[in-house]
Amino acid sequence: MVASLPSHLQKPDFYQSKRIQLTSPILHIGSSVSRLNPFEYVQTDKKVYLPNQEALAKGLLSKGGSFFNDYIQTIEERRDITSLLKQAFGNEWWNAKDTNDNPIFPKETISQKLTGDRITDLRPMIRNGMGQLFIPGSSIKGAIRTAIAYHLLRHADRYQVPSSRRVSAIEETLREKLGQLNPYQQKFLDDELFMNSLFSEFQLTYQNRRFSAKGPNADFLRVIKVTDSQPLIEDIMTTKRGQKIPVNLSVVAEVIISTRFSDYLAKYKASIYAEMVRNVQTEFTLSLDTEMLTWFQHQKGMKLPFNNLDELVQICQEFTQEQWDYEHDYWQDIKNNPKASGKNLDFNFIREFYESEKCPYGLRLGWGSGMNGTTIDLLFADELREKIRDTCGLKAPGFEAPKSRRTVMNPNGEIKFVPGWVKFKSLE
């Protein structure tokens, strides 16, 4: 008989732990607010400011007159507040403080503006409770989870993945069910098809006793803990050659969304503006409870894919290499288009970025990852990936999935950056 896991049962304190340095050329992790209203940010030619709303309200009230009421009306009409700020606080409104001497525009919410265009649709990056930019541990762990699922399915024989959960069986079910489910069912179809089996169909054995577990308690990724990163605070780093480089530079940049025509000529789709971080350098801690890992036994005999942190990092690297190879091939096929709806779609810098055959990065996070970085879709046949995209996303019949890409422009109007690629370096 299988016993229930006692609530007082304490797992042994036995961990492998690594302090990891994370670096990235440019990164955007979305927040709970997908885009800001015009009154929620202020822009000048060179900077973008996000006010502390409470401090701003106090500051306007302290100025008397109709400033606060005008502010309320501006919000209701969803208008820009720049002229109101100048009237209330003067030409250097960005230095204003409230009655408690709190800055209305805190330093950590000010970004360099990398575009000469007027921003009309700003996508903010996630911040912690102190208003500082950071990378949530949940974002890193989510990417690790996808990498593990990909690895298990790619090496199904090695890990004795149940036949009903292998790629061929998943493809067969997808072809049968796609288009017959409502959006809610489609959203959670991967859990039903394979994710629950790969991660949660386990029994736990502790001190020679077997325990049943359900939900999160049965998920073997309980053994992995990922902390939030340290805040992404702007600083100056000195290289070994004595060169000074800004790190964790908060910027607002123009992100080009592009696709292609049938002859592979690049096609301009849209521009959006996002708060991003350039030259990311931060740290987080990755921990593995190796004792707890021995508790988990899959109900259908599947083997666990790693025993230590080095093997886990290698699994992430393998998944990242697969994405890198696919992106390299995509950009090799795309042709520049200097006259694409007023945009010069010159992707030479992007092709140069993907020049190396070996991927120099350890994972891909946040914006730019797309369906290939957040799902196991690269394991599927091309035509099935297209069908998934056409059913669950924006239709693009006859084109590869995904069809569109996000790239980032520098201040000179050159398409220079690819978001999301991160490197890991153990500091211990």
N, C-alpha and C positions, 0 to 999 in steps of 0.2 A: 504494500500500500504506500502511496506517495503522500508524504506529510506536507503541511503548509509551512512556509518559511516563517519562523517566529519573528515577531516585530522587534524583539530586543537583540536579535542576532547581530553581532558586530563583526564586520569584515576585518581581517588582519591588516595592520598598517604596513604594507610591504609594497613599495612603489619603485618603478624606474621613472626618473624624472629628468627632463632636459630643459634648460633655458635656451630658447631659440631666438636668434636674431632674424627678423623678417625685413626684407628690403624689396622695393618695387619701383620701377620707373614712374608709374602713375596708377592711381587706384581710386575707385569710387565704390563705396558700400552704401546702398540706399537706406533711407530712414523710414520711419512709419508714415511720414508725410511725403508723398510722391513728388509734389511740386509746391512751390511757394506762391502765394498771392502777391500782387505788386506792392502792397503796403507792408509786406513782411521782410523786404530787403530794400536797400538803397544803393544805387550805383553812381560812381563817378567815371571819369575817363580811365582811371587806373585801378580802382578798387571797388569791391562789393562788400557792403556792410549789412550784417544781420543784427537788428537791435534787440536788446533785452526789453521785451514788451512791458514788463512791470516797471522797470526803471524809466522807460520812455513815458509811460502814463503819468508817473509821479513828477517827472521833469516838466511835462506840459502843464500839469495842474499847478505847479509852483510858479509858472510864468503868468498865471491869471488870464484875464480876458476870455476870449472864446477859443483858445488854442486846443483845449481838451475836447470840446464839443466839435470843433472842426476836424479833429483827428478821428472821432467816432464816425462822423459823416463820411470822411475819406475811406474808412474801412468799409462802411456799408456800400459805398460806391465802387469799392475795389480799385482805388486809384493810387498812384504813386504819391509818396509823402515828402518828397524832396523839398518842394517849395515851402511846405509847412514847417519843416525843420529849419530852413534858413530864416524864416520869419521869427520863430521862437528862440533859436539858439545862435543865430548869426551865421556868417559864412564858414566858420570852422565848427559846424554842428557835430562833426564826428568826435570832437573832444568833450562834448557835453556830459554832465553828470546829473544824477537826481538829487533830491534833498538829503539823502544819506551818503552822498559822495560816491555812489556806485556809478561806474561808467555806463552810459546808455548803449554804447557800442563797444563791448568788451574786446580786447585784443584777439582772443581765440575765435571770434566770430567774424574776423575781417579777412577777406581773400584778395589776392592779386587778380586783376582782370586781364585775361590773356587774349581778349578779343576786342576789336574796335567797334563791333556791332553793339547795338542796344539790346540788352537782354530782356526778353519778354516772357520767358518760361524757364524758371530756375529750379533745378532738381537738387535739393540739399543732400549732404552726406550725413551719416549717423553721428550723433554726439552722445557723450556720457552725461551723467547727472550734473557735472560741473560745466557743461557746455563745450567740452573739448572733443575734438575728433579722435576716433579710436577705431579699432577693428574688433568686433565682438568675437569671443571665443566660439559662439554658436555658428558664426559664418565659416570659421576655419574647420570646425568639427563637421559641419554639413558637407563641405567639400571633401573631407576625408571619408565620410560615409559613402559618398558617391564613388570615390576612387576604390574603396573596398568592394562595393557591389560589382563594379566593373571588373575588378581583378578576379573575384570568385566566379563570375559567369564566363570570363575569358579563359579561365583555367579550370573548367568544371570537372574534368576528369581527375586532375590532381587533388582537388578538395572533395571529391565525391558528392558534388551537388546533386540533389534529387533530380531524376530525369524530367519530372513535371515542372521543374523550375529552371531548366536550361534554355539557352537562347532559342533553339529551334521550337520548343514548346511555347515560349513566350511569343515568338513571331506568329505562330499559328493562331493563338488566341487573339492577338491584336488584330490580325486580318479579319477574324470572324466578328469581333466585337466593336471595332472602331466604327463610329457613325450610328451605332445602335444605342449608345448611352447618352444620358444627359450630361451637361458640363460638370456637375458635381461628381458624378460617377467616374467621368474621365479623369478628373483631377486626382483621384485616389486609386486609379486602376493599377498603378505600379505597386502599391502596397499589397493588393490582392494577388497580383501575378507573381511577384518574387521578393519584394523588400521584406515583408513580414516573415517569410520563410528563411531568408538569408540571415536575418538579424534577431528574430524573436522566437523562433520555434526551438526553444532550448529548455532543458531541465537542469537544475542546479544540484550539485553534489557537494556537501560540506560535512567534514568529519564522518565520512562513510554513510551519510544519510542523504536521501534524495528528497528534494523539495520541489513542489510545483510553483510556478511563477507565471504571472500574466502581465501584459502591457510593458511598461518601462522596466520593470524588474526582470523581465526575461530577455531584454535587449542586451546582447553581449558587448555593445559599445559603452555600457556602463563602466567598463574597465578603463576607458579613456577619458581623461579630463583635459580640457583646453581652457586656459584662462583668457580673459580679455587681454588685448594688447595694452601696453603702456600708452598713455595719451600721445597723440601725434603732435608734439609741440615743436614749432619752428625753431631751428638752431643752425649753427654753422659747423660743418665738419671739416677738419684739416686732413688732407690725404697724405700718404707717405712722401709725396713729392712737394709737400708744402702748399698745395692748392686748396683754397677755401671754397667749399661747396655748400649751398643751403640745403638743408634736409627738412622733410615734413612741411614743405611749402604749400599752404592752402591757396588754391587757385580756382577761378571760375573760367572754364574753357568751352570753346565751341566743339561739340561732338557731331561729327558727320555720320549720318546714317546713309549708307550706300548699298545698292544692289547692282545688277548687271542686266544688259540686254541679251538677247539670244546669241549674239555674236561675241559675247564676253566683254563688250565695251562697257565700262563702268557707268552706272546710272545714279544720279543724285536723287535721294528720296526726301531727306529733311535734315535740318539742323536743330539740335537741342543744346541747352546750356546746363552744365552740371558743375557742382562744387566737387573738386577733386583734390588729391594730395600728390604733389610731385616729389620725387626722390624720397620715398618712404623709407624710414629707418626706425624700427621699434623692436620690442621684445614681447614674447609671451612664454608661458610655461606649458609644456606638453608632458602629461604624466600617464603612466600605464600601471594598473594594479595587476601585477603578474600572478599574485596568489588568487585573486578573484577570477582571473582568466581560466584557471584550472577547474573552477566550479562548473563551467558551462559545457554541456554535452548536447549536441544537436539531436533532436528527436528522430531524425531520419539518417543519422550517421555522417552528416557533413563535417569536414574538418575545419578547424579555425585557420585563417590565412596568415596569422602572424603570432610570434611568441615574444617579441621585444620591439622596442621603438625603432631600431634600425630597419627591421623588416617592414614596419609600418610606413616609414618614410620612403622606402623603396617602392612600395605599392603606390604611393602618391606620385612618385616620379614616373612610374610606368604609365599611369593614366594621363599625366601631363604630357608625356612624350607623344601619346596617341593624338591628343588635341593639337599639339605643335605640328605634327606631320600633316594633319588634315588642313590646318590653316596655311602651312607653307604651300601646299598644292593649290589651294584656292587662290592665293594671291599671285602665284606664278601664272595662272590662267587669265586673271583680270587685266584688261587693257586700260591704260590711262585715257581720260576724256577731259580735255582742257575746256570744253564748252558745254558742260553739263548743267543746264539751267542756271547759268551765271557763276558756277563753281568750277574751279580748276581741280578736277579729280586726278591728281598726280600721286600715285601710290608707290613711287620709287623708294621712299624711306621705309615704307611698310615691308616691301619685298626684301630690303636690306636687313630689316629687323629679323626676318625669318630665314636668313641665309644659312645659318648653322644647321647641320643635320641633327646634331644632338641638342636637345632642349636644355638650355641653361637654367631653367626655372623648376621649382619644386611643386607648384600648385597654381591654380588660377582661381581668383576670388572676385566676387562682385560683378560689376558691369563688364560686359565684354565676353563673359563666359558663355552665354547663350545656351541653347539646348544641348550642345555637345559637351559643355562643361558641367551642366547641372543634372544630366541624365546619363543613361547607359546607351544612348541612341547610336553611338559609333559602332556598337556591336551588331546593329541591324543592317539588313540589305538597304541599298540606297533608295529603292522604290518604297520600302516600308517607312523609312524616315520621312520621305516626302508625304506619304499618306497621313502619318501622325501630325505633321505640321499643317497640312491642309484641313485636317479634321479638328485639331485642337487650337490652332492659331490662325494666322493670316494666310489665306490661300495663295499659292504661287504655282499652279499646275505646270509641270514640265521643267521645273527648276530644282536644283539640289536643295537640301534642307540642312542647315539654315541657308537662306538666300541672302539676307542682309547682314551687314557688318557695321560695327561702331569703331571709328577711329577718331583721334583727337588732333586738333590743329594747334600749332604754336603761334606766338604773337605775330609772326611774319606771314601768317596765312598759309603755311605749309602743313600738309597732313603728315604729322611726325610721330605720333605716339599710338600705341595699342594698350588699352587699359587691362588691368587685372592680373598680369603675370607677377608672381612673387617668388623670391628665393628664400630658402631656409639655411641657417648656419648655426650649428650647435655651439653654445658658448661655454659648455662644461665638458 
